[in-house]
């Protein structure tokens, strides 16, 4: 039941106003600018976009790399989420802290750590050189492999928390049901747990893919912007900052917005996910 | 009941547990690696370092290329943290108490949008806005830009905090003659102390570590630490970047160990 207390409308108006001016209005401007050339509603940027090989390559790169990152994050993150789900007390706190610490550590620092590992004279190179697998120090940077590993490392905590949170919301009776299956935990896993956790894994994957597509820092630092590793956000930044081509920059931003929008709609179409999201507000409303 | 032949499932759980520990190592080790490298005395960082020194750490505080952006980032982040908590509290409170369920969905969606919209897009939009408002390369511009990114975190954390607290106490305070504002301050605020603290820290960290927007809207006068760090890493010429990384890893570990030991006492 809602409390019948006086709450000034100003409390919601100010934040909304702020978001409108500094977030919604800028994005509206981007959309408007993508369509204004010499004449109003000029679609010229779209034509140029699809005619040029480079831009198509960038979009393909982004999708492919994001796909690889999502799969990697899923393979590594799901077991950790499972471990977290099954731990209690001190063990739980340690694991939780490791994941949280990774989450809050600067993205620059984490990307930098991979630079130090993958560069010529870095950890991997020196290791392989010392045990004579390679004949001279080699750099593993500026490759798709580097970008994918870096992004998996950055996005892993997100994947872990999303899966764990949704698991918690959906499967509360784990221990009770597990005991009815006796000692065969693994059997329980395959017959019951996996089907039920599908929801969490799908939601996590879609979200991670969404975050990957728009990534900038890690691909920029680990990929260097060559033909294999340039991603959409990097192209936007280049157009706006280096070439001052605001129209092109807006056009590509708009395209990215559409991609992100479509993916978000897929996520929100899942009723369960919507409910998980709004639980906090339903409870009190 | 038929006998279940579960030999093929026997090791599945063990496999998952092993994978999870490997995954945790993958998460933790690269970060820890920064530490020995940051104490390297070489100009060009390699692993393992040939000699050790703390000169890059000292450089952080003596070289104006680094300590000025550091101070700037701290100041900006403090402002962002403070404003984010206020605006976030204001939004969460009214969403929880005074907005209908239908409106909540739409308002919440717009407030949380910055979480999923790629930051580069926001950067471009802000360039357009700021060139009109003459806010390019200004502190206010950066604070507002960071605030957009930090606000969703504040709202999420404070909403959870508020929904777990008892708002009925405000009514009680009113009955006893307190003003509307004072009843909020005395009855609800103490209950959400933890949420306020966490949302401040989160907003502070979001701003302190923000590297994308500053690429678009900051300039020579407002060069923040992430901006400096980005160049330092990209061109790999300044090992001070490793020292800054090491500093934050150490700080982070210290805080987390403290936190774990605190909880353990309970």
Boltz contact constraints between the chains, C-beta under 6 A:
constraints:
  - contact:
      token1: [A, 3]
      token2: [B, 97]
      max_distance: 6.0
  - contact:
      token1: [A, 3]
      token2: [B, 167]
      max_distance: 6.0
  - contact:
      token1: [A, 6]
      token2: [B, 180]
      max_distance: 6.0
  - contact:
      token1: [A, 7]
      token2: [B, 94]
      max_distance: 6.0
  - contact:
      token1: [A, 7]
      token2: [B, 97]
      max_distance: 6.0
  - contact:
      token1: [A, 7]
      token2: [B, 98]
      max_distance: 6.0
  - contact:
      token1: [A, 11]
      token2: [B, 90]
      max_distance: 6.0
  - contact:
      token1: [A, 11]
      token2: [B, 94]
      max_distance: 6.0
  - contact:
      token1: [A, 12]
      token2: [B, 94]
      max_distance: 6.0
  - contact:
      token1: [A, 15]
      token2: [B, 87]
      max_distance: 6.0
  - contact:
      token1: [A, 15]
      token2: [B, 90]
      max_distance: 6.0
  - contact:
      token1: [A, 15]
      token2: [B, 91]
      max_distance: 6.0
  - contact:
      token1: [A, 19]
      token2: [B, 110]
      max_distance: 6.0
  - contact:
      token1: [A, 19]
      token2: [B, 111]
      max_distance: 6.0
  - contact:
      token1: [A, 22]
      token2: [B, 144]
      max_distance: 6.0
  - contact:
      token1: [A, 22]
      token2: [B, 148]
      max_distance: 6.0
  - contact:
      token1: [A, 23]
      token2: [B, 148]
      max_distance: 6.0
  - contact:
      token1: [A, 26]
      token2: [B, 125]
      max_distance: 6.0
  - contact:
      token1: [A, 26]
      token2: [B, 126]
      max_distance: 6.0
  - contact:
      token1: [A, 26]
      token2: [B, 129]
      max_distance: 6.0
  - contact:
      token1: [A, 27]
      token2: [B, 125]
      max_distance: 6.0
  - contact:
      token1: [A, 29]
      token2: [B, 128]
      max_distance: 6.0
  - contact:
      token1: [A, 30]
      token2: [B, 124]
      max_distance: 6.0
  - contact:
      token1: [A, 30]
      token2: [B, 125]
      max_distance: 6.0
  - contact:
      token1: [A, 76]
      token2: [B, 23]
      max_distance: 6.0
  - contact:
      token1: [A, 79]
      token2: [B, 16]
      max_distance: 6.0
  - contact:
      token1: [A, 79]
      token2: [B, 19]
      max_distance: 6.0
  - contact:
      token1: [A, 79]
      token2: [B, 20]
      max_distance: 6.0
  - contact:
      token1: [A, 79]
      token2: [B, 23]
      max_distance: 6.0
  - contact:
      token1: [A, 80]
      token2: [B, 20]
      max_distance: 6.0
  - contact:
      token1: [A, 80]
      token2: [B, 23]
      max_distance: 6.0
  - contact:
      token1: [A, 82]
      token2: [B, 16]
      max_distance: 6.0
  - contact:
      token1: [A, 83]
      token2: [B, 20]
      max_distance: 6.0
  - contact:
      token1: [A, 93]
      token2: [B, 260]
      max_distance: 6.0
  - contact:
      token1: [A, 97]
      token2: [B, 256]
      max_distance: 6.0
  - contact:
      token1: [A, 97]
      token2: [B, 260]
      max_distance: 6.0
  - contact:
      token1: [A, 98]
      token2: [B, 24]
      max_distance: 6.0
  - contact:
      token1: [A, 98]
      token2: [B, 28]
      max_distance: 6.0
  - contact:
      token1: [A, 101]
      token2: [B, 252]
      max_distance: 6.0
  - contact:
      token1: [A, 101]
      token2: [B, 256]
      max_distance: 6.0
  - contact:
      token1: [A, 102]
      token2: [B, 27]
      max_distance: 6.0
  - contact:
      token1: [A, 104]
      token2: [B, 205]
      max_distance: 6.0
  - contact:
      token1: [A, 105]
      token2: [B, 252]
      max_distance: 6.0
  - contact:
      token1: [A, 106]
      token2: [B, 209]
      max_distance: 6.0
  - contact:
      token1: [A, 108]
      token2: [B, 211]
      max_distance: 6.0
  - contact:
      token1: [A, 108]
      token2: [B, 226]
      max_distance: 6.0
  - contact:
      token1: [A, 108]
      token2: [B, 229]
      max_distance: 6.0
  - contact:
      token1: [A, 109]
      token2: [B, 245]
      max_distance: 6.0
  - contact:
      token1: [A, 109]
      token2: [B, 248]
      max_distance: 6.0
  - contact:
      token1: [A, 112]
      token2: [B, 233]
      max_distance: 6.0
  - contact:
      token1: [A, 112]
      token2: [B, 245]
      max_distance: 6.0
  - contact:
      token1: [A, 113]
      token2: [B, 30]
      max_distance: 6.0
  - contact:
      token1: [A, 113]
      token2: [B, 31]
      max_distance: 6.0
  - contact:
      token1: [A, 113]
      token2: [B, 33]
      max_distance: 6.0
  - contact:
      token1: [A, 113]
      token2: [B, 34]
      max_distance: 6.0
  - contact:
      token1: [A, 116]
      token2: [B, 37]
      max_distance: 6.0
  - contact:
      token1: [A, 117]
      token2: [B, 30]
      max_distance: 6.0
  - contact:
      token1: [A, 121]
      token2: [B, 46]
      max_distance: 6.0
  - contact:
      token1: [A, 122]
      token2: [B, 47]
      max_distance: 6.0
  - contact:
      token1: [A, 123]
      token2: [B, 47]
      max_distance: 6.0
  - contact:
      token1: [A, 126]
      token2: [B, 47]
      max_distance: 6.0
  - contact:
      token1: [A, 156]
      token2: [B, 27]
      max_distance: 6.0
  - contact:
      token1: [A, 184]
      token2: [B, 6]
      max_distance: 6.0
  - contact:
      token1: [A, 185]
      token2: [B, 13]
      max_distance: 6.0
  - contact:
      token1: [A, 186]
      token2: [B, 9]
      max_distance: 6.0
  - contact:
      token1: [A, 186]
      token2: [B, 10]
      max_distance: 6.0
  - contact:
      token1: [A, 186]
      token2: [B, 12]
      max_distance: 6.0
  - contact:
      token1: [A, 186]
      token2: [B, 13]
      max_distance: 6.0
  - contact:
      token1: [A, 187]
      token2: [B, 6]
      max_distance: 6.0
  - contact:
      token1: [A, 187]
      token2: [B, 9]
      max_distance: 6.0
  - contact:
      token1: [A, 189]
      token2: [B, 12]
      max_distance: 6.0
  - contact:
      token1: [A, 189]
      token2: [B, 13]
      max_distance: 6.0
  - contact:
      token1: [A, 190]
      token2: [B, 9]
      max_distance: 6.0
  - contact:
      token1: [A, 214]
      token2: [B, 118]
      max_distance: 6.0
  - contact:
      token1: [A, 216]
      token2: [B, 120]
      max_distance: 6.0
  - contact:
      token1: [A, 216]
      token2: [B, 212]
      max_distance: 6.0
  - contact:
      token1: [A, 217]
      token2: [B, 211]
      max_distance: 6.0
  - contact:
      token1: [A, 221]
      token2: [B, 233]
      max_distance: 6.0
  - contact:
      token1: [A, 233]
      token2: [B, 118]
      max_distance: 6.0
  - contact:
      token1: [A, 233]
      token2: [B, 120]
      max_distance: 6.0
  - contact:
      token1: [A, 236]
      token2: [B, 120]
      max_distance: 6.0
  - contact:
      token1: [A, 237]
      token2: [B, 120]
      max_distance: 6.0
  - contact:
      token1: [A, 240]
      token2: [B, 124]
      max_distance: 6.0
  - contact:
      token1: [A, 249]
      token2: [B, 124]
      max_distance: 6.0
  - contact:
      token1: [A, 253]
      token2: [B, 121]
      max_distance: 6.0
  - contact:
      token1: [A, 253]
      token2: [B, 124]
      max_distance: 6.0
  - contact:
      token1: [A, 256]
      token2: [B, 118]
      max_distance: 6.0
  - contact:
      token1: [A, 280]
      token2: [B, 159]
      max_distance: 6.0
  - contact:
      token1: [A, 280]
      token2: [B, 160]
      max_distance: 6.0
  - contact:
      token1: [A, 280]
      token2: [B, 163]
      max_distance: 6.0
  - contact:
      token1: [A, 281]
      token2: [B, 104]
      max_distance: 6.0
  - contact:
      token1: [A, 283]
      token2: [B, 163]
      max_distance: 6.0
  - contact:
      token1: [A, 284]
      token2: [B, 96]
      max_distance: 6.0
  - contact:
      token1: [A, 284]
      token2: [B, 163]
      max_distance: 6.0
  - contact:
      token1: [A, 285]
      token2: [B, 101]
      max_distance: 6.0
